[in-house]
């Protein structure tokens, strides 16, 4: 439930929402950029001590899941159907 989340959690959730939207619309490069943004913001919040331990573990797990899911998820590796 998002009612009692900190502003840092809401910011990370907004980035996750953008990643999901870009993946569902097949915007592969944008999804990769959003993943990089998510990782940067997450690391920044961890270094500053903005996230509680339980919350940090949750978003760390989400980050690892997206890294696996988006590995090789790019238009650059896509072969044209006519070749």
Wavefront OBJ file of the C-alpha trace (Angstrom):
o trace
v 0.000 0.000 0.000
v 1.515 3.318 -1.050
v -0.147 5.415 1.625
v 2.750 5.492 4.081
v 5.726 5.321 1.757
v 8.558 7.809 1.983
v 9.166 10.209 -0.867
v 12.237 8.166 -1.773
v 10.179 4.991 -2.112
v 7.598 6.840 -4.193
v 10.357 8.119 -6.483
v 11.723 4.597 -6.978
v 8.192 3.290 -7.588
v 7.672 5.966 -10.248
v 10.832 4.833 -12.044
v 9.695 1.200 -11.821
v 6.369 2.225 -13.337
v 8.222 3.908 -16.229
v 10.305 0.766 -16.807
v 7.164 -1.385 -16.909
v 5.415 1.007 -19.288
v 8.379 1.131 -21.651
v 8.709 -2.653 -21.609
v 5.014 -3.132 -22.351
v 5.250 -0.710 -25.277
v 8.447 -2.378 -26.549
v 10.512 0.794 -26.009
v 13.654 -1.186 -25.303
v 16.184 1.646 -25.231
v 13.996 3.769 -22.951
v 13.530 0.818 -20.593
v 17.316 0.412 -20.430
v 17.768 4.120 -19.642
v 15.106 3.947 -16.935
v 16.808 0.889 -15.431
v 20.065 2.845 -15.270
v 18.215 5.745 -13.652
v 16.631 3.358 -11.128
v 20.016 1.865 -10.242
v 21.630 5.299 -9.852
v 18.831 6.660 -7.648
v 18.729 3.474 -5.559
v 22.498 3.600 -4.961
v 22.302 7.303 -4.140
v 19.528 6.736 -1.584
v 21.457 3.823 -0.024
v 24.648 5.869 0.297
v 22.736 8.689 1.952
v 20.920 6.302 4.304
v 17.482 7.352 3.062
v 16.058 3.805 2.900
v 15.344 1.478 5.814
v 16.961 -1.964 5.747
v 13.791 -3.858 4.849
v 12.962 -1.327 2.107
v 16.519 -1.414 0.768
v 16.386 -5.207 0.491
v 13.047 -5.042 -1.324
v 14.278 -2.564 -3.953
v 17.595 -4.381 -4.267
v 15.669 -7.531 -5.167
v 13.557 -5.601 -7.683
v 16.706 -4.115 -9.230
v 18.318 -7.547 -9.646
v 15.129 -8.918 -11.208
v 15.024 -6.095 -13.756
v 18.737 -6.505 -14.546
v 18.115 -10.151 -15.417
v 14.920 -9.389 -17.322
v 16.477 -6.563 -19.365
v 19.783 -8.274 -20.131
v 20.028 -8.249 -23.919
v 16.739 -6.323 -24.159
v 17.718 -3.822 -26.833
v 17.002 -2.984 -30.433
v 20.719 -3.126 -31.257
v 20.847 -6.925 -31.060
v 17.604 -7.409 -32.969
v 17.995 -8.914 -36.433
v 15.712 -7.658 -39.187
v 13.106 -10.181 -40.233
v 14.092 -9.935 -43.910
v 17.637 -11.305 -43.447
l 1 2 3 4 5 6 7 8 9 10 11 12 13 14 15 16 17 18 19 20 21 22 23 24 25 26 27 28 29 30 31 32 33 34 35 36 37 38 39 40 41 42 43 44 45 46 47 48 49 50 51 52 53 54 55 56 57 58 59 60 61 62 63 64 65 66 67 68 69 70 71 72 73 74 75 76 77 78 79 80 81 82 83
